[in-house]
Amino acid sequence: MKIELYGLGRPTRTTRVAWALEEAGVDYDLHAIDPRTDDFLAINPMGKVPALVVDGQVLTESGACCFWVADQFPDAGLAPAAGTWERAQTDRWAQFVLTELEQPLWLKAKHSFALPKDVRVPEVKPAAAWEFARATQVLEKAVEGRTHLVGDRFTVADLLATHTVIWAQHAKFAVPPAVMAYAAQHMMRPALQRAMTRETASR
């Protein structure tokens, strides 16, 4: 199986997928690419990273890529078996992170630098901060005094939540102490450190 991962050569959502692959201990090629080029647009017409190419087949969206890794390499323990209540809870928290916790960060990013200048609306940034604070209140209750979101093992839900907290730190969003303490435990995982090192080296 040939696995290729495309990113920017710096921390982005690609880090999530590289982290999952590192947790699974599988071989993959990491390519830094300008997403605006024709070569990459042929892979993902949206012009966004990450893109995972497996034996020539393309998968986009970081959450989908991480769950593919989890299901393809079950020995890594990144997700409970399909159909179990634990898997439903893992899916639930992963979706919460992607739809509620991450979106205010992306909203701020879009209206700071990602969108063309003529369509940016800086006035939405306070609303983004408010939305993030509201989402972290929910996450705070879920992780207070806990190491993992689901059961007693590290899953894709923890991976996505931790990466999003890292993003929030860089974006200067306030992160509650309980959420920070939870994420800090996972930031030290060797697989994440390897993923970030490989991203930097791929430039």
C-alpha positions as CSV (number, residue, x, y, z in Angstrom):
1,M,0.0,0.0,0.0
2,K,1.4,3.4,-1.0
3,I,0.3,6.2,1.2
4,E,1.1,9.8,0.3
5,L,0.1,12.8,2.4
6,Y,0.1,16.4,1.0
7,G,0.5,19.5,3.2
8,L,2.2,22.8,3.4
9,G,5.4,21.8,5.3
10,R,4.2,23.6,8.4
11,P,1.6,22.9,11.1
12,T,-1.9,22.8,9.5
13,R,-4.7,20.3,9.6
14,T,-2.3,18.0,7.8
15,T,-0.6,17.6,11.2
16,R,-3.6,15.6,12.3
17,V,-3.3,13.1,9.6
18,A,0.5,12.8,10.0
19,W,-0.1,12.3,13.7
20,A,-2.6,9.5,13.1
21,L,-0.2,7.8,10.6
22,E,2.6,8.1,13.1
23,E,0.4,6.6,15.9
24,A,-0.3,3.7,13.5
25,G,3.4,3.2,12.8
26,V,2.9,2.9,9.0
27,D,5.1,4.1,6.2
28,Y,4.0,7.2,4.2
29,D,5.4,9.9,2.1
30,L,4.9,13.5,3.1
31,H,4.9,16.1,0.4
32,A,5.0,19.9,0.9
33,I,3.1,21.5,-1.9
34,D,1.6,24.9,-2.8
35,P,-2.2,24.1,-2.9
36,R,-2.7,26.8,-5.5
37,T,-0.8,24.8,-8.2
38,D,-2.5,22.9,-11.0
39,D,-0.8,19.7,-9.7
40,F,-2.5,20.0,-6.3
41,L,-5.8,21.3,-7.7
42,A,-5.9,18.1,-9.7
43,I,-5.8,16.2,-6.4
44,N,-8.2,18.5,-4.4
45,P,-10.1,21.1,-6.5
46,M,-10.8,23.0,-3.2
47,G,-7.1,23.8,-3.0
48,K,-7.0,22.8,0.7
49,V,-4.7,20.5,2.6
50,P,-4.5,17.8,3.7
51,A,-5.0,15.4,0.9
52,L,-4.3,11.7,1.5
53,V,-3.6,9.6,-1.6
54,V,-3.7,5.8,-1.1
55,D,-2.7,3.7,-4.1
56,G,-3.8,6.5,-6.3
57,Q,-7.2,7.1,-4.6
58,V,-7.7,10.6,-3.0
59,L,-9.2,11.3,0.3
60,T,-9.6,14.8,1.7
61,E,-10.9,16.4,4.9
62,S,-8.7,15.8,7.9
63,G,-11.3,14.1,10.1
64,A,-12.1,11.5,7.3
65,C,-8.4,10.9,6.8
66,C,-7.8,10.3,10.5
67,F,-10.7,7.8,10.7
68,W,-9.5,6.0,7.6
69,V,-6.2,5.5,9.3
70,A,-7.9,4.3,12.5
71,D,-10.1,1.8,10.6
72,Q,-7.3,0.7,8.3
73,F,-4.9,0.0,11.1
74,P,-7.1,-1.1,14.0
75,D,-4.1,-2.4,16.1
76,A,-3.2,1.2,16.7
77,G,-6.4,1.5,18.8
78,L,-7.3,5.0,17.5
79,A,-11.0,4.2,17.3
80,P,-13.3,1.6,18.8
81,A,-14.9,-0.9,16.5
82,A,-17.8,0.3,14.3
83,G,-21.2,-0.3,15.7
84,T,-20.1,0.0,19.4
85,W,-21.3,2.6,21.7
86,E,-17.7,3.7,22.3
87,R,-17.3,4.3,18.5
88,A,-20.5,6.3,18.5
89,Q,-19.1,8.5,21.3
90,T,-15.8,8.8,19.4
91,D,-17.6,9.9,16.3
92,R,-19.7,12.3,18.4
93,W,-16.7,14.1,19.9
94,A,-14.8,14.2,16.7
95,Q,-17.8,15.8,15.0
96,F,-18.1,18.2,17.9
97,V,-14.5,19.3,17.5
98,L,-14.8,19.8,13.8
99,T,-18.1,21.6,13.7
100,E,-18.1,23.5,17.0
101,L,-14.6,23.9,18.4
102,E,-12.6,24.3,15.2
103,Q,-15.0,26.5,13.2
104,P,-14.6,29.7,15.2
105,L,-10.8,29.4,14.7
106,W,-11.3,28.9,11.0
107,L,-13.7,31.8,10.9
108,K,-11.1,34.1,12.4
109,A,-8.4,32.8,10.1
110,K,-10.6,33.3,7.0
111,H,-11.3,36.9,7.9
112,S,-7.7,37.6,8.9
113,F,-5.8,36.2,6.0
114,A,-7.3,33.2,4.1
115,L,-10.1,35.1,2.2
116,P,-9.4,37.7,-0.4
117,K,-9.1,41.1,1.3
118,D,-12.2,42.5,-0.4
119,V,-14.5,39.9,1.2
120,R,-13.0,39.8,4.7
121,V,-15.2,41.0,7.6
122,P,-13.0,41.8,10.6
123,E,-16.1,42.5,12.7
124,V,-16.9,38.8,12.9
125,K,-13.8,38.1,15.1
126,P,-15.5,38.9,18.5
127,A,-18.3,36.5,17.5
128,A,-15.7,33.8,16.7
129,A,-14.2,34.2,20.1
130,W,-17.6,34.0,21.8
131,E,-18.4,30.8,19.8
132,F,-15.1,29.2,20.8
133,A,-15.6,30.1,24.5
134,R,-19.1,28.5,24.3
135,A,-17.7,25.3,22.8
136,T,-14.9,25.0,25.3
137,Q,-17.3,25.2,28.1
138,V,-18.8,21.9,26.8
139,L,-15.4,20.4,26.3
140,E,-14.3,21.5,29.7
141,K,-17.1,19.6,31.5
142,A,-16.2,16.5,29.4
143,V,-12.5,16.4,30.2
144,E,-12.3,17.8,33.7
145,G,-10.3,15.2,35.7
146,R,-10.1,12.9,32.7
147,T,-7.3,11.9,30.3
148,H,-9.5,10.8,27.4
149,L,-12.8,11.8,25.9
150,V,-13.9,8.2,25.4
151,G,-13.1,5.4,27.7
152,D,-9.5,5.0,28.9
153,R,-7.5,5.2,25.7
154,F,-6.3,7.7,23.2
155,T,-8.6,8.0,20.1
156,V,-9.1,10.1,17.1
157,A,-11.4,12.3,19.2
158,D,-8.5,13.2,21.5
159,L,-6.2,13.7,18.5
160,L,-8.5,16.2,16.9
161,A,-9.4,18.0,20.1
162,T,-5.7,18.3,21.1
163,H,-4.7,19.6,17.7
164,T,-7.5,22.1,17.8
165,V,-6.3,23.4,21.2
166,I,-2.9,23.8,19.7
167,W,-4.4,25.9,16.9
168,A,-6.4,27.9,19.4
169,Q,-3.2,28.8,21.3
170,H,-1.6,30.0,18.1
171,A,-4.7,32.0,17.3
172,K,-4.6,33.7,20.8
173,F,-8.0,32.2,21.9
174,A,-8.5,31.7,25.6
175,V,-8.4,28.0,26.6
176,P,-9.9,27.0,30.0
177,P,-7.4,25.5,32.4
178,A,-9.1,22.1,32.4
179,V,-9.0,21.9,28.6
180,M,-5.4,23.0,28.5
181,A,-4.4,20.4,31.1
182,Y,-6.2,17.7,29.2
183,A,-4.6,18.6,25.9
184,A,-1.2,19.1,27.4
185,Q,-1.0,15.4,28.2
186,H,-1.5,14.5,24.6
187,M,0.8,17.2,23.2
188,M,3.7,15.2,24.6
189,R,2.9,12.0,22.6
190,P,6.0,10.9,20.6
191,A,3.8,10.4,17.5
192,L,2.8,14.1,17.4
193,Q,6.4,15.2,17.9
194,R,7.5,12.9,15.0
195,A,4.7,14.3,12.8
196,M,5.6,17.9,13.4
197,T,9.3,17.1,12.7
198,R,8.5,15.4,9.5
199,E,6.3,18.3,8.4
200,T,9.1,20.8,8.9
201,A,11.6,18.5,7.1
202,S,9.3,18.2,4.1
203,R,9.6,21.9,3.1
